[in-house]
Amino acid sequence: MNDKYPMFAARQSVEQVEEGTELAPKFDADGLMPVVTTAAEDGVVLMLGYMNREALAKTIETGEAHYYSRSRQTLWHKGATSGLVQKVIELRIDDDQDAVWLLVDVAGGASCHVGYRSCFYRSVPLGKAEGSPALKFEEQAKTFDPVEVYGDAPNPTKL
Amino acid sequence: MNDKYPMFAARQSVEQVEEGTELAPKFDADGLMPVVTTAAEDGVVLMLGYMNREALAKTIETGEAHYYSRSRQTLWHKGATSGLVQKVIELRIDDDQDAVWLLVDVAGGASCHVGYRSCFYRSVPLGKAEGSPALKFEEQAKTFDPVEVYGDAPNPTKL
């Protein structure tokens, strides 16, 4: 058991972690685990984020997606700025309990800071090719105007 | 451009990375990026894995999912041991190009080394609770017998 987070059990055996019913999550050296967020209605992957212990505990307790923002280095209640809150319909954890899958309903329908519904709005053509393959836009238009929603907040994308 | 991987463009601007059509992926300090793999047929998240440059290049070239195995520290052609090869139907990259989404068809239907179809076979009940919440199994039975398929290969789960 973790004193600060009594909902997290200590990891004691592979069998407990893989086949048991105790929540015994594993965070990486930075205290984070990756999170896949999909739309409950149609299975589209909206984003890939990260949670620390606090974010996972808050998400479970409140039923609203909380992440850890690596660019801002802080707890991030998704939608606090944009209004695009993610209501968690189901939360799943993987075999070795070091990754989470959130199935969500999104207020406003969009999750990507660029303005698209999904962060994964471009596909990569498959097959051998000369040089770099040209990405294809799979969403035809943005769902919202990021400048209107975020104003002059710093862009989280880093080169 | 990357001399060893001419399909990867150099990252030059946020606009290029987010709004452009060049594949300019970003790998973390360990040379990896996270990968979400979903079943093309119904959107179930099958697994969360990692790719290095070689794995991403091979996946694009061959149309079969390749990952980097962190436990074995080697390129991992998924299904090479188990036969559960993942045929990539679509490959997407996210806004800042540091995560991949694979939509796949799986030979044999399963992707989890424990024997379930999805690695995310347990859900976590939401809401405030005393102590640790009891995980709920969302898959009723294993799809295959891991001992038959993997024999005595070491279990990748680490405590």
Boltz contact constraints between the chains, C-beta under 6 A:
constraints:
  - contact:
      token1: [A, 6]
      token2: [B, 131]
      max_distance: 6.0
  - contact:
      token1: [A, 7]
      token2: [B, 132]
      max_distance: 6.0
  - contact:
      token1: [A, 9]
      token2: [B, 132]
      max_distance: 6.0
  - contact:
      token1: [A, 11]
      token2: [B, 159]
      max_distance: 6.0
  - contact:
      token1: [A, 14]
      token2: [B, 155]
      max_distance: 6.0
  - contact:
      token1: [A, 14]
      token2: [B, 157]
      max_distance: 6.0
  - contact:
      token1: [A, 18]
      token2: [B, 114]
      max_distance: 6.0
  - contact:
      token1: [A, 18]
      token2: [B, 157]
      max_distance: 6.0
  - contact:
      token1: [A, 21]
      token2: [B, 134]
      max_distance: 6.0
  - contact:
      token1: [A, 21]
      token2: [B, 135]
      max_distance: 6.0
  - contact:
      token1: [A, 22]
      token2: [B, 132]
      max_distance: 6.0
  - contact:
      token1: [A, 23]
      token2: [B, 124]
      max_distance: 6.0
  - contact:
      token1: [A, 23]
      token2: [B, 132]
      max_distance: 6.0
  - contact:
      token1: [A, 23]
      token2: [B, 133]
      max_distance: 6.0
  - contact:
      token1: [A, 34]
      token2: [B, 34]
      max_distance: 6.0
  - contact:
      token1: [A, 34]
      token2: [B, 48]
      max_distance: 6.0
  - contact:
      token1: [A, 36]
      token2: [B, 36]
      max_distance: 6.0
  - contact:
      token1: [A, 36]
      token2: [B, 45]
      max_distance: 6.0
  - contact:
      token1: [A, 36]
      token2: [B, 48]
      max_distance: 6.0
  - contact:
      token1: [A, 43]
      token2: [B, 43]
      max_distance: 6.0
  - contact:
      token1: [A, 45]
      token2: [B, 36]
      max_distance: 6.0
  - contact:
      token1: [A, 45]
      token2: [B, 101]
      max_distance: 6.0
  - contact:
      token1: [A, 48]
      token2: [B, 34]
      max_distance: 6.0
  - contact:
      token1: [A, 48]
      token2: [B, 36]
      max_distance: 6.0
  - contact:
      token1: [A, 48]
      token2: [B, 99]
      max_distance: 6.0
  - contact:
      token1: [A, 60]
      token2: [B, 126]
      max_distance: 6.0
  - contact:
      token1: [A, 61]
      token2: [B, 128]
      max_distance: 6.0
  - contact:
      token1: [A, 63]
      token2: [B, 126]
      max_distance: 6.0
  - contact:
      token1: [A, 90]
      token2: [B, 123]
      max_distance: 6.0
  - contact:
      token1: [A, 91]
      token2: [B, 124]
      max_distance: 6.0
  - contact:
      token1: [A, 92]
      token2: [B, 120]
      max_distance: 6.0
  - contact:
      token1: [A, 92]
      token2: [B, 123]
      max_distance: 6.0
  - contact:
      token1: [A, 93]
      token2: [B, 122]
      max_distance: 6.0
  - contact:
      token1: [A, 93]
      token2: [B, 124]
      max_distance: 6.0
  - contact:
      token1: [A, 94]
      token2: [B, 119]
      max_distance: 6.0
  - contact:
      token1: [A, 94]
      token2: [B, 120]
      max_distance: 6.0
  - contact:
      token1: [A, 95]
      token2: [B, 112]
      max_distance: 6.0
  - contact:
      token1: [A, 95]
      token2: [B, 114]
      max_distance: 6.0
  - contact:
      token1: [A, 95]
      token2: [B, 119]
      max_distance: 6.0
  - contact:
      token1: [A, 96]
      token2: [B, 157]
      max_distance: 6.0
  - contact:
      token1: [A, 99]
      token2: [B, 48]
      max_distance: 6.0
  - contact:
      token1: [A, 101]
      token2: [B, 45]
      max_distance: 6.0
  - contact:
      token1: [A, 101]
      token2: [B, 120]
      max_distance: 6.0
  - contact:
      token1: [A, 112]
      token2: [B, 95]
      max_distance: 6.0
  - contact:
      token1: [A, 114]
      token2: [B, 18]
      max_distance: 6.0
  - contact:
      token1: [A, 114]
      token2: [B, 95]
      max_distance: 6.0
  - contact:
      token1: [A, 119]
      token2: [B, 94]
      max_distance: 6.0
  - contact:
      token1: [A, 119]
      token2: [B, 95]
      max_distance: 6.0
  - contact:
      token1: [A, 120]
      token2: [B, 92]
      max_distance: 6.0
  - contact:
      token1: [A, 120]
      token2: [B, 94]
      max_distance: 6.0
  - contact:
      token1: [A, 120]
      token2: [B, 101]
      max_distance: 6.0
  - contact:
      token1: [A, 122]
      token2: [B, 93]
      max_distance: 6.0
  - contact:
      token1: [A, 123]
      token2: [B, 90]
      max_distance: 6.0
  - contact:
      token1: [A, 123]
      token2: [B, 92]
      max_distance: 6.0
  - contact:
      token1: [A, 124]
      token2: [B, 23]
      max_distance: 6.0
  - contact:
      token1: [A, 124]
      token2: [B, 91]
      max_distance: 6.0
  - contact:
      token1: [A, 124]
      token2: [B, 93]
      max_distance: 6.0
  - contact:
      token1: [A, 126]
      token2: [B, 60]
      max_distance: 6.0
  - contact:
      token1: [A, 126]
      token2: [B, 63]
      max_distance: 6.0
  - contact:
      token1: [A, 128]
      token2: [B, 61]
      max_distance: 6.0
  - contact:
      token1: [A, 131]
      token2: [B, 6]
      max_distance: 6.0
  - contact:
      token1: [A, 132]
      token2: [B, 7]
      max_distance: 6.0
  - contact:
      token1: [A, 132]
      token2: [B, 9]
      max_distance: 6.0
  - contact:
      token1: [A, 132]
      token2: [B, 22]
      max_distance: 6.0
  - contact:
      token1: [A, 132]
      token2: [B, 23]
      max_distance: 6.0
  - contact:
      token1: [A, 133]
      token2: [B, 23]
      max_distance: 6.0
  - contact:
      token1: [A, 134]
      token2: [B, 21]
      max_distance: 6.0
  - contact:
      token1: [A, 135]
      token2: [B, 21]
      max_distance: 6.0
  - contact:
      token1: [A, 155]
      token2: [B, 14]
      max_distance: 6.0
  - contact:
      token1: [A, 157]
      token2: [B, 14]
      max_distance: 6.0
  - contact:
      token1: [A, 157]
      token2: [B, 18]
      max_distance: 6.0
  - contact:
      token1: [A, 157]
      token2: [B, 96]
      max_distance: 6.0
  - contact:
      token1: [A, 159]
      token2: [B, 11]
      max_distance: 6.0
